[in-house]
């Protein structure tokens, strides 16, 4: 079976290569994906004991940051090597790494490539974030005597259906993992139903509740941030964060219906994928409004008016911008994308609006709704009505925000529990 898998993946890799080279894909890291490391990198990897952390993209990178920070503090003799799959994930990892740590792209999951990369990194352990189950990577790491851990594990509804089709193969793969740290009891049941031994599955909680506190204490110079966006003193900022195609149109229609009623209302849209910025500019222009890229603003720029729509065109700035928002809509939820991370605005005590499609964050959303800490909207009309209620109801805004913050605080602590369990496995010698 591994031979068939290798053949399929080799065909995939060589089919994928032209997409990198000829169809506008970013070309960075293509050699690394084939396990071709420069001699300087190979030498650097050999100079210290390495702990391998794999996180596919930005969300997983930010989620695992508190665990990386605790490893740094408690085990300074070990250097973290971070692998990612996406370009944005690589950028995020570069921003959070120390000068000693290394960020590379995950190699293609082909036996001879993986074997070489394992030899280069020589990890003390492999920590996989969420559910990146690469068969050759896990098989060969575990086969070399190195322990594999899956942290913040989750199985989506779609993944569950697909995994059931290959349950016999998946059971063998899961048996090679030392510990599976799942987010919730429901996720624990799912992974066990797919063949994991119950004895290696634990539920320490969701490390994303810790991640919002990993970079700072969530204390921001709000006046400075407002000035950087050229906002007036009394402007009320509505942020639509991590939006996907189809959602921005709804945001703009709703804003257009409210901007005359609330003269100080301003809209900032942060598309989930930064490469969509030009598309966003065209969309806003077509609506008769003026797109304003945040990266172009300076102290000399004029104040933002109701006709100006701010677009976040940089990576890593959204959390700080949430700190000055009056209301936050979290994207990927009005279209069938499963939602994006709503913990950051919740930790900042912001009233949160969500669409109905939040299945990637089902348990978190359930907690927010149960504790009156968020509002669900289904379309432009409901969004407009909810915004109107919040803009005219300071007590409601404050209540939603404080409830959201309390949900975050009451669910912290998973990171420390996970690291203790990994330490108990005698990874750090």
C-alpha atoms as one frame of an Amber mdcrd trajectory, in Angstrom:
protein
   0.000   0.000   0.000   2.867   2.414   0.785   4.267   1.803  -2.716   0.937
   2.766  -4.301   0.717   5.840  -2.062   4.249   6.887  -3.046   3.464   6.532
  -6.750   0.309   8.613  -6.394   2.133  11.303  -4.427   5.043  11.406  -6.877
   2.579  11.968  -9.711   0.880  14.664  -7.644   4.179  16.378  -6.831   5.288
  16.573 -10.439   1.844  17.708 -11.552   1.964  20.395  -8.853   5.396  21.660
  -9.896   4.183  23.488 -13.038   1.561  25.243 -10.924   4.396  26.713  -8.883
   6.448  27.658 -11.877   3.981  28.772 -14.524   0.636  29.712 -12.997   1.508
  32.553 -10.700   2.049  30.502  -7.564   4.765  31.783  -5.267   7.967  29.939
  -6.044   9.585  30.127  -2.622  10.471  26.841  -1.027   9.987  24.511  -3.977
  13.447  22.979  -3.405  12.655  22.512   0.281   9.442  20.694  -0.617  11.589
  18.208  -2.560  13.953  17.819   0.401  16.753  19.790  -1.262  18.339  21.725
   1.614  21.281  24.135   1.224  24.471  23.026   2.979  24.250  25.958   5.402
  20.803  24.804   6.560  21.934  21.177   6.897  24.889  22.298   9.015  22.686
  24.494  11.190  20.229  21.668  11.798  23.050  19.421  12.997  24.336  21.870
  15.584  21.543  21.540  18.149  18.900  19.113  19.414  15.738  19.742  17.414
  12.052  19.434  18.201   9.928  19.303  15.035   6.596  21.159  15.069   4.349
  20.908  12.014   1.532  23.434  11.548  -0.099  23.680   8.128  -0.951  27.391
   7.979  -1.469  30.662   9.872  -4.242  29.495  12.198  -2.307  26.448  13.336
   0.909  28.455  13.719  -0.790  30.973  15.997  -2.540  28.196  17.924   0.672
  26.311  18.703   2.661  29.442  19.634   2.004  29.159  23.403   3.291  25.565
  23.333   6.415  26.660  21.450   6.962  29.460  23.963   6.688  27.080  26.911
   9.122  24.660  25.250  11.572  27.527  24.763  11.307  28.532  28.408  11.464
  25.082  29.972  13.799  23.351  27.524  16.280  25.922  26.137  18.652  23.155
  25.010  16.141  22.207  22.318  15.603  24.240  19.172  12.164  24.259  17.516
  12.065  23.505  13.786   8.728  24.573  12.289   7.366  23.164   9.047   4.380
  24.623   7.226   2.537  23.917   3.993   1.264  27.345   2.907   3.121  30.536
   2.032   1.110  32.540   4.574   1.854  29.912   7.190   5.562  30.258   6.470
   5.369  34.052   6.795   3.527  33.733  10.122   6.085  31.210  11.396   8.980
  33.490  10.447   7.370  36.264  12.480   7.002  34.210  15.654  10.282  32.270
  15.580  13.382  33.250  17.516  16.681  33.899  15.748  17.804  30.377  16.616
  14.705  28.589  15.306  14.255  27.324  11.756  11.230  27.517   9.448  11.004
  25.320   6.336   8.249  23.972   4.122   6.995  20.469   4.800   8.522  18.141
   2.209   6.330  16.168  -0.150   5.205  12.979   1.602   7.315  10.655  -0.536
   9.445   8.018   1.187  12.905   8.946  -0.143  12.274  12.673   0.429  10.903
  12.220   3.941  13.757   9.888   4.850  16.347  12.479   3.898  14.584  15.310
   5.759  14.258  13.204   8.920  18.000  12.579   8.752  18.655  16.325   8.434
  16.353  17.405  11.270  16.992  14.377  13.521  14.094  15.428  15.792  13.680
  14.468  19.443   9.939  14.359  18.709   7.394  15.423  16.106   4.430  17.554
  17.209   1.623  17.794  14.660  -0.981  20.542  15.086  -4.650  19.630  14.559
  -4.994  16.757  12.053  -2.194  16.785   9.501  -1.939  13.035   9.036   0.808
  12.461   6.470   1.281   8.668   6.234   4.945   8.443   5.236   5.997  11.212
   7.618   4.320   9.576  10.609   5.308   6.029   9.619   8.968   6.842   9.103
   9.353   9.125  12.130   7.755   6.553  14.431   9.711   3.772  12.734  12.950
   5.541  13.615  12.020   5.436  17.295  10.957   9.089  17.537   7.667   9.812
  19.275   4.845  11.578  17.436   2.232  13.726  19.176  -0.923  15.241  17.723
  -2.011  18.384  19.577  -5.304  20.279  19.406  -6.707  17.443  17.341 -10.000
  17.799  15.556 -11.876  15.826  12.902 -14.328  17.895  10.858 -17.616  16.436
   9.607 -16.253  16.230   6.059 -12.990  14.652   7.193 -14.857  12.134   9.337
 -16.769  10.866   6.311 -13.604  10.547   4.239 -11.567   8.933   7.006 -14.235
   6.272   7.539 -13.581   5.077   4.003  -9.977   4.252   4.895 -10.477   3.244
   8.537  -8.314   0.079   8.389  -5.367   2.087   7.013  -6.007   5.004   9.362
  -6.073   2.692  12.385  -2.545   1.505  11.574  -1.383   5.102  11.159  -2.939
   6.302  14.430  -1.271   3.396  16.236   2.104   4.977  15.418   1.230   8.179
  17.300   2.206   8.219  20.981  -0.473  10.609  22.263  -3.484  12.259  20.669
  -4.532  15.491  22.408  -8.050  16.269  21.192  -9.931  19.541  21.656 -13.182
  18.130  23.073 -14.828  14.925  24.253 -16.731  14.767  20.962 -13.455  14.948
  19.034 -12.046  12.233  21.277 -14.986   9.991  20.391 -14.447  10.682  16.699
 -10.777   9.731  16.669 -11.485   6.587  18.683 -14.251   5.632  16.238 -11.635
   5.846  13.478  -9.399   3.308  15.198  -7.319   5.179  17.786  -6.698   3.328
  21.033  -8.643   5.039  23.815  -5.612   4.787  26.135  -3.588   7.281  24.055
  -6.379   9.855  23.574  -6.799  12.702  26.073  -8.797  15.937  26.164  -6.642
  18.712  27.677  -8.752  21.419  26.015  -8.235  23.778  23.087  -4.854  25.520
  22.992  -6.373  28.312  20.909  -7.772  29.692  24.161  -4.158  30.079  25.322
  -2.836  31.355  22.006  -4.469  34.777  22.284  -2.295  35.489  25.321   0.963
  34.109  23.948   2.315  37.185  22.187   1.302  39.883  24.642  -1.132  40.698
  27.414  -3.712  42.023  24.943  -2.944  45.549  26.063  -2.749  47.856  23.053
  -2.215  51.572  22.598  -5.681  52.103  21.176  -5.222  55.820  20.569  -2.084
  55.133  18.525  -3.882  52.453  16.511  -6.825  54.754  15.815  -4.454  57.476
  14.644  -2.656  55.003  12.367  -6.009  54.303  10.672  -6.782  58.017  10.380
  -9.983  57.611  12.384 -11.684  60.548  14.040 -12.237  60.594  17.792 -15.898
  59.604  17.681 -15.752  57.142  14.767 -17.102  53.676  15.493 -15.214  50.960
  13.660 -16.933  47.824  12.397 -14.387  45.152  11.481 -15.233  42.260   9.176
 -12.343  39.898   9.875 -11.029  36.945   7.846 -13.705  37.292   5.168 -14.169
  35.005   2.165 -15.658  35.618  -1.309 -19.373  36.314  -1.048 -19.135  37.849
   2.407 -17.631  41.202   1.512 -20.642  42.048  -0.678 -22.917  41.433   2.308
 -20.732  43.614   4.540 -20.794  46.438   1.998 -24.560  46.271   1.465 -25.200
  46.319   5.189 -22.756  49.182   5.737 -24.353  51.176   2.905 -27.722  50.819
   4.623 -26.378  52.128   7.928 -23.733  54.753   7.167 -26.257  57.587   6.793
 -28.081  56.576   9.974 -24.816  56.343  11.936 -22.591  59.111  10.615 -19.497
  57.960  12.509 -19.692  54.355  11.379 -16.579  53.122   9.550 -15.901  49.735
   7.949 -12.640  47.779   7.840 -12.491  44.525   5.867  -9.701  42.019   6.444
  -9.866  39.330   3.729  -8.793  35.876   4.906  -6.356  35.619   2.001  -4.213
  38.659   1.409  -3.848  37.890  -2.306  -7.489  38.955  -2.693  -6.724  42.603
  -1.948  -6.960  43.724  -5.580 -10.230  41.873  -5.952 -11.458  43.706  -2.857
 -10.451  47.068  -4.303 -12.456  46.399  -7.468 -15.468  45.227  -5.480 -15.503
  48.337  -3.300 -15.043  50.635  -6.283 -17.943  48.937  -8.067 -20.102  49.777
  -5.045 -19.330  53.489  -5.498 -17.058  53.558  -2.444 -13.345  54.225  -2.064
 -10.970  51.396  -1.082  -8.164  52.461   1.254  -5.244  50.129   1.878  -4.073
  50.322   5.480  -0.443  49.998   4.370  -0.732  53.307   2.488  -1.942  55.378
   5.443   0.327  57.864   7.197   0.070  60.784   9.585  -0.441  63.063   6.574
  -3.401  61.095   5.215  -6.855  62.686   5.495  -9.384  61.349   7.987 -11.360
  58.329   6.860 -14.874  59.218   5.724 -18.061  57.173   5.419 -17.241  56.669
   1.734 -13.881  55.091   2.531 -13.583  51.356   3.156 -10.404  50.278   4.924
  -8.741  47.084   3.646  -6.204  45.227   5.765  -3.441  44.301   3.330  -0.794
  43.116   5.795  -0.334  39.908   7.803  -0.291  39.766  11.597  -2.074  43.040
  12.332  -5.687  41.955  12.714  -5.599  41.181  16.430  -4.359  44.643  17.368
  -6.988  46.213  15.107  -9.697  44.214  16.859  -8.783  46.130  20.024 -10.352
  49.336  18.655 -13.379  47.725  17.010 -16.851  48.601  18.213 -18.260  45.406
  16.673 -16.601  42.426  14.966 -17.925  40.056  12.319 -15.852  36.871  11.978
 -15.743  35.610   8.406 -15.876  32.255   6.715 -19.253  31.838   8.389 -21.785
  33.413   5.995 -20.454  31.124   3.293 -19.732  27.420   3.689 -16.125  27.683
   4.860 -16.653  26.595   8.465 -15.748  29.901  10.091 -12.511  31.493  11.229
 -11.002  31.986  14.672 -13.311  34.073  16.866 -11.268  33.672  20.050  -9.149
  36.808  19.496 -12.050  39.294  19.422 -13.689  37.332  22.249 -10.587  37.713
  24.426 -10.689  41.456  23.716 -14.318  41.610  24.946 -15.758  42.565  21.576
 -19.379  41.896  20.584 -19.155  39.211  17.907 -21.373  38.511  14.903 -21.170
  35.145  13.133 -22.800  33.513  10.152 -24.450  30.080  10.421 -21.530  28.086
   8.936 -19.143  27.709  11.871 -18.648  23.940  11.852 -14.846  24.226  12.130
 -15.377  25.933  15.497 -18.544  24.130  16.528 -17.652  23.684  20.197 -16.313
  27.208  20.667 -19.363  28.753  19.003 -21.644  26.590  21.109 -19.964  27.947
  24.248 -20.252  31.543  23.026 -23.923  31.229  22.125 -24.768  29.368  25.333
 -23.198  32.181  27.349 -24.827  35.016  25.374 -21.447  35.989  23.988 -22.183
  36.159  20.244 -24.986  36.740  17.749 -25.665  34.629  14.673 -26.821  36.299
  11.442 -27.873  34.589   8.215 -28.045  37.325   5.574 -27.775  41.054   4.853
 -31.059  41.880   6.576 -30.145  40.084   9.800 -26.647  41.563   9.762 -28.039
  45.080   9.347 -30.613  44.611  12.094 -28.018  43.202  14.507 -25.580  46.002
  13.764 -28.313  48.558  14.382 -29.188  46.955  17.735 -25.548  46.938  18.793
 -24.798  50.463  17.605 -27.750  51.842  19.556 -27.312  49.562  22.593 -24.150
  50.184  24.601 -25.340  47.853  27.374 -25.857  45.008  24.896 -22.439  45.594
  23.328 -20.731  45.546  26.705 -22.641  42.473  27.901 -21.788  40.436  24.794
 -18.145  41.454  24.965 -17.674  40.715  28.657 -19.392  37.347  28.302 -17.099
  36.488  25.396 -14.010  37.371  27.403 -15.206  35.205  30.285 -15.622  32.198
  27.965 -11.998  32.571  26.867 -10.621  32.963  30.392 -12.520  29.958  31.740
 -11.088  27.671  29.033  -7.384  28.452  29.358  -4.676  26.032  30.475  -4.546
  23.328  27.789  -0.973  24.171  26.781   0.553  23.442  30.170  -1.335  20.144
  30.401  -0.125  19.071  26.962   3.521  19.921  27.640   3.448  18.047  30.939
   2.168  14.936  29.172   4.862  15.213  26.490   7.519  15.609  29.187   6.189
  12.495  30.911   6.987  10.620  27.680  10.705  11.338  28.292  11.144  13.349
  25.117  13.435  15.923  26.719  16.543  14.121  27.980
